Amino acid sequence: MQKLIRCSLIAFLIFGAPLTAVQAEEVGRVGVDWLGNDIVIDAVTDPKVDGVTCHLASFSRGVIDRLQKGNWFENPSNASVSCEQTGPITIKDIKLGKKGERVFSERTSLIWKKLVITRIYDQKNNTLLYLAHAAQVQDGSAKTSLSTVPLFRGDVSWANGKP
């Protein structure tokens, strides 16, 4: 057991949590059971789109649950995202391709899994799409959540001109 903890600590120091484009700010935490499991709600701002805030709800396993079920260094991939206009929108230099651009990334396991928010611009419908999903090295997850921010209102500007 000591060897496992030591190896895990070394792996964390080597692969540690990467720097993300933005940091999430915890704005809520709801306890869901007596094992210490919580649903955490974070506010995430888009670094390239002023005036849009995403609220991300994700599951955080408590210590008792980790002891009971093992799998110490991992949280489930379940998440939900809701993004809204929270001020005048200014769109900076965003990627316009169908693959979009990663806005936020947070590790949900020691090495293999991340919770991600990806932004995609739907040019035909003039809408920003925000997709919450898990990024895994193996066994990719189909658990997703989608939120849209329409850009048809008058308080939207493009820093480099609308595409």
Beta strands, then each sheet from edge to edge (+ up, - down):
strand 1: 25-31
strand 2: 38-45
strand 3: 49-60
strand 4: 79-91
strand 5: 101-107
strand 6: 113-122
strand 7: 127-136
strand 8: 144-150
strand 9: 156-158
sheet 1: 1+ 2- 3+ 4- 9-
sheet 2: 5+ 6- 7+ 8-
end
